[in-house]
């Protein structure tokens, strides 16, 4: 059985060919070039050096995720292209499993750590003490403190490896309460040989897929997808989340009941979500062709990212659909950021209401816009 193994899931790019129990060739690069520049040239070099006829391979093994979104896409596209061209099946190896397989035969717990940014890690827990790989915790994307907590709870010596080790080394040294070690350089990063070797077992178990069936397993959304905002009309089940933001932002916040009562009237209330979590909202009372904006609030940690402007834009779009021609709102005279925002959206100062606000006492500016 001859398996071609590819791994471009992290900083390392690696290509290997395994035949039975023999590693015929492996080419691994940990350098600043992109995987699109290195993966196919590395494969070409292995083919030349081993005089390999790619038609003789039985399957193409690919580290299928999690990992770098760009790296996974490059590896996936390469594997799928080869699969289609050669008419060969693909074997998708979970990236963290493949990384753990570097330490086959280790009698300690094995904990791969890949840097997933924002203090998160792609990780899992593995045991080789019985002569085969046992998955103690399936690969996952979690905060580093969670996986270290799992390690401590198992009360066993552990070996850490992966590109997350230098990122989390200080945290591990401070919080890991069991004996631990870090894998040496020749086995602490992704290897195509481990992917191909683990794929031999998968092949025997019939875990194959066609090139058309293969999809990377990202485990979580890409950064662009995580940052994407979703706007919709406010619903009754949103009230608790909206009221919580209201409490954070305003000195005299609306109650949950106030929001519930408002939704029963002629209003337009909209919310904005990121990663399925409400991060802002705004509302407008409607009367004939006129609208009065009542609340505009964005979660404090999301402020300064144009969320409020986009939210207002969505609200005004809904107002136009409803036939609203004129909109007014009130804002503290000291709230310069909000005033500038409203001005960019076509609102202008049409008067001052003395002592409108409490806590602290302050005048309110009335602003108006024609739609």
C-alpha positions in Angstrom: 0.0 0.0 0.0 1.4 3.4 -1.1 0.1 6.6 0.4 0.9 10.2 -0.5 0.6 12.4 2.6 0.1 16.2 2.5 0.0 18.7 5.4 -0.3 22.5 4.9 -2.6 23.1 7.9 -0.1 25.3 9.9 3.2 27.1 9.4 4.8 24.0 8.1 4.3 22.5 4.7 5.1 18.8 4.4 4.8 16.1 1.7 5.6 12.4 2.2 5.2 9.0 0.6 4.7 6.0 2.8 4.7 2.4 1.4 3.6 -0.1 4.0 6.0 0.3 7.0 8.5 2.2 4.9 8.9 6.0 4.6 10.1 6.4 1.1 10.4 10.2 1.1 9.5 13.3 3.1 10.0 16.9 2.3 9.2 19.4 5.1 9.6 23.2 5.1 9.1 25.6 7.9 9.8 28.9 6.2 8.1 32.2 5.4 7.1 31.2 1.9 3.4 30.5 1.3 2.2 27.0 0.9 1.0 27.8 -2.6 4.7 28.4 -3.5 6.0 25.3 -1.8 3.6 22.4 -1.7 3.6 21.4 -5.4 7.3 22.0 -6.0 8.0 19.8 -2.9 5.9 17.1 -4.4 7.6 17.4 -7.8 11.0 17.1 -6.0 9.9 13.9 -4.2 8.6 12.4 -7.5 11.9 13.1 -9.2 14.1 11.9 -6.4 12.2 8.6 -5.9 11.3 8.2 -9.5 7.7 7.9 -8.3 4.9 7.2 -10.7 2.0 9.0 -9.0 -0.4 6.6 -10.7 1.0 3.8 -8.5 -0.2 5.4 -5.2 -3.3 3.9 -3.6 -4.6 7.1 -1.9 -3.9 10.7 -1.1 -3.9 11.6 2.6 -4.6 15.2 3.5 -4.5 17.0 6.9 -8.1 18.1 6.7 -8.3 20.6 9.6 -8.4 22.4 11.8 -5.7 24.9 11.1 -4.8 27.9 9.0 -7.8 28.7 6.8 -5.5 29.6 3.9 -3.3 26.6 4.4 -6.2 24.2 4.6 -7.7 25.5 1.4 -4.4 25.2 -0.4 -3.9 21.6 0.8 -7.5 20.7 0.1 -7.3 22.1 -3.4 -4.0 20.3 -4.1 -5.4 17.0 -2.8 -8.6 17.3 -4.7 -6.8 18.2 -7.9 -4.6 15.2 -7.6 -7.5 13.0 -6.7 -9.5 14.0 -9.8 -6.5 13.8 -12.1 -5.2 10.4 -10.9 -8.6 8.9 -10.1 -7.5 8.1 -6.5 -9.5 8.3 -3.3 -8.7 10.8 -0.5 -8.2 10.1 3.2 -8.9 13.0 5.4 -6.8 13.0 8.6 -7.8 15.3 11.5 -4.9 17.7 11.8 -4.5 17.4 15.5 -4.6 13.6 15.3 -1.9 13.7 12.7 0.2 16.0 14.8 -0.2 13.7 17.9 0.8 10.7 15.8 4.3 12.1 15.7 4.6 10.8 19.3 3.4 7.3 18.6 4.6 5.0 21.4 4.8 7.7 24.0 3.8 6.5 27.4 2.7 9.9 28.6 -0.4 11.8 27.7 0.1 13.7 24.4 -1.4 17.2 24.0 -0.9 19.0 20.6 -1.3 22.7 20.7 -1.9 24.8 17.5 -2.1 28.5 17.9 -5.7 29.6 16.9 -5.2 33.2 18.0 -7.0 35.2 20.7 -5.7 32.8 23.4 -7.4 29.9 21.7 -5.9 26.6 20.6 -6.7 23.8 18.3 -5.9 20.8 20.5 -6.9 17.4 21.8 -5.6 14.7 24.1 -4.1 11.3 23.1 -2.9 8.1 24.7 -0.5 5.6 23.1 0.2 3.5 26.1 -1.7 0.5 24.8 0.3 0.3 21.5 -2.3 2.2 19.5 -3.6 5.8 19.4 -6.5 6.3 21.8 -8.4 9.7 21.5 -8.9 10.9 25.1 -10.4 14.2 23.9 -11.3 14.7 20.3 -9.7 17.6 18.5 -11.4 20.9 19.4 -11.0 24.7 19.4 -10.9 25.9 23.0 -9.2 28.5 25.3 -5.8 27.3 26.4 -6.9 27.4 30.1 -9.6 24.8 29.3 -7.3 22.2 27.9 -4.7 22.7 30.6 -7.5 22.2 33.1 -8.3 18.9 31.3 -4.7 17.8 31.6 -4.5 18.6 35.3 -7.7 16.7 35.9 -6.3 13.5 34.4 -3.3 13.7 36.7 -0.8 12.1 34.3 2.5 13.3 32.9 2.0 15.1 29.5 4.0 16.0 26.4 3.1 19.2 24.5 3.9 19.8 20.9 2.8 22.0 18.0 3.3 25.7 17.0 1.2 26.7 20.0 3.9 25.6 22.4 6.0 28.8 22.1 2.8 30.9 22.3 1.5 29.2 25.5 4.8 28.1 27.1 4.6 30.6 29.9 1.0 29.8 30.7 1.8 26.1 30.7 4.7 26.5 33.0 2.6 28.6 35.4 -0.6 26.6 35.4 0.2 22.9 34.5 0.2 21.0 37.8 1.3 17.6 36.4 4.8 16.7 35.1 5.2 18.0 31.6 7.7 18.1 28.7 7.9 19.7 25.3 8.6 17.5 22.2 12.0 18.1 20.5 12.3 19.9 17.2 12.2 16.8 14.9 8.7 15.8 16.1 7.0 19.0 17.3 5.4 20.2 14.1 3.2 18.8 11.4 4.7 16.0 9.3 3.4 14.5 6.1 4.9 11.2 7.2 2.6 11.1 10.2 -0.4 12.0 8.0 0.4 9.2 5.5 1.2 6.7 8.2 -2.1 7.3 10.0 -3.8 7.1 6.7 -2.6 3.5 6.2 -4.8 2.6 9.2 -7.7 4.6 7.8 -7.3 2.9 4.5 -7.6 -0.5 6.1 -10.7 0.6 7.9 -12.3 1.8 4.7 -12.3 5.5 5.7 -12.0 6.8 2.2 -13.7 9.7 0.3 -13.8 10.9 -3.3 -12.1 14.1 -4.3 -15.6 15.6 -4.8 -16.7 14.6 -1.3 -13.7 16.2 0.5 -14.2 19.3 2.5 -11.8 20.8 5.1 -12.9 20.8 8.7 -12.3 24.3 10.0 -13.9 23.7 13.4 -14.8 27.4 13.6 -15.6 30.3 11.3 -12.9 32.3 9.6 -12.0 35.7 10.9 -13.9 37.4 8.1 -17.0 35.3 8.8 -16.6 35.9 12.6 -16.5 39.7 12.0 -19.5 39.6 9.6 -22.6 41.4 10.9 -26.1 40.1 10.5 -29.1 42.5 10.8 -32.7 41.6 11.4 -35.9 42.8 13.1 -35.9 42.4 16.9 -37.9 39.5 18.3 -39.5 38.9 21.7 -36.8 36.4 22.6 -34.1 39.1 22.1 -35.4 41.2 24.9 -33.1 39.9 27.6 -29.9 40.4 25.5 -31.1 43.8 24.4 -31.9 44.9 28.0 -28.5 43.7 29.1 -26.8 46.1 26.6 -29.2 48.8 27.6 -28.0 48.5 31.2 -24.4 48.8 30.1 -24.9 51.9 27.9 -27.5 54.2 29.5 -27.7 55.9 32.9 -31.5 55.5 32.9 -32.0 52.2 31.0 -35.3 50.8 29.7 -36.6 47.7 31.5 -37.3 44.4 29.9 -41.0 45.2 30.2 -40.5 48.5 28.4 -39.0 46.7 25.5 -41.8 44.1 25.5 -44.4 46.8 25.6 -42.7 48.7 22.7 -42.7 45.6 20.5 -46.5 45.6 20.8 -46.8 49.1 19.3 -46.2 50.5 15.9 -42.4 50.4 16.0 -39.4 49.4 14.1 -36.8 47.7 16.4 -33.8 46.1 14.8 -30.8 44.2 16.1 -27.3 43.4 14.9 -25.6 40.1 15.5 -22.0 38.9 15.3 -21.3 35.2 15.7 -25.0 34.7 16.6 -24.7 37.1 19.5 -26.6 40.4 19.7 -24.1 43.3 19.9 -26.4 46.2 19.3 -29.9 47.5 18.6 -32.0 50.5 17.8 -35.7 51.4 17.7 -38.1 53.8 16.2 -41.7 54.7 17.1 -43.8 55.3 14.0 -46.7 57.7 13.5 -48.1 58.2 10.0 -45.1 59.3 7.9 -43.0 60.3 10.9 -40.6 58.3 13.0 -38.9 59.0 16.3 -35.7 57.1 17.1 -35.8 56.0 20.8 -32.7 53.8 21.5 -29.4 53.3 19.7 -26.9 51.2 21.6 -23.9 49.0 20.8 -22.1 46.7 23.2 -19.2 48.7 24.6 -16.5 46.4 23.4 -17.9 46.7 19.8 -18.0 50.4 19.8 -15.7 52.4 17.4 -16.1 49.8 14.6 -18.8 51.5 12.6 -21.4 49.0 14.1 -23.7 51.9 15.1 -23.6 53.5 11.6 -24.4 50.2 9.9 -27.2 49.6 12.4 -28.7 53.0 11.8 -28.4 52.4 8.1 -30.4 49.2 8.4 -33.0 51.0 10.5 -33.4 53.8 8.0 -33.8 51.2 5.2 -36.7 49.6 7.1 -38.2 53.1 7.8 -38.2 53.9 4.0 -39.9 50.6 3.3 -42.6 51.5 5.8 -43.2 54.9 4.2 -41.6 57.0 6.9 -40.6 60.4 5.4 -39.2 62.3 8.4 -37.2 61.1 11.4 -36.3 62.8 14.6 -34.0 61.8 17.5 -32.5 63.3 20.7 -28.9 63.1 21.8 -26.9 64.6 24.7 -25.2 67.8 23.6 -21.9 66.4 24.9 -22.1 63.2 22.9 -19.9 64.4 20.1 -19.3 61.0 18.5 -23.0 60.3 18.2 -23.7 63.7 16.9 -21.1 63.3 14.2 -22.5 59.9 13.3 -26.0 61.3 12.9 -24.7 64.2 10.8 -23.0 61.8 8.4 -26.4 60.1 8.0 -28.2 63.3 7.0 -29.5 64.4 10.4 -29.2 68.1 11.4 -29.7 70.1 14.6 -33.2 71.5 14.8 -33.3 72.6 18.4 -32.2 72.2 22.1 -34.3 70.8 24.9 -33.1 72.2 28.2 -32.4 69.7 31.0 -33.7 66.7 29.0 -31.3 64.2 30.5 -30.6 63.2 34.1 -27.6 61.4 35.6 -25.9 63.8 34.8 -28.3 66.6 34.1 -27.7 67.8 30.6 -29.4 69.4 27.6 -30.6 67.4 24.6 -30.1 68.2 21.0 -33.0 67.4 18.7 -31.9 66.3 15.3 -34.0 65.6 12.2 -33.6 63.9 8.8 -35.8 63.8 5.7 -35.8 60.4 4.0 
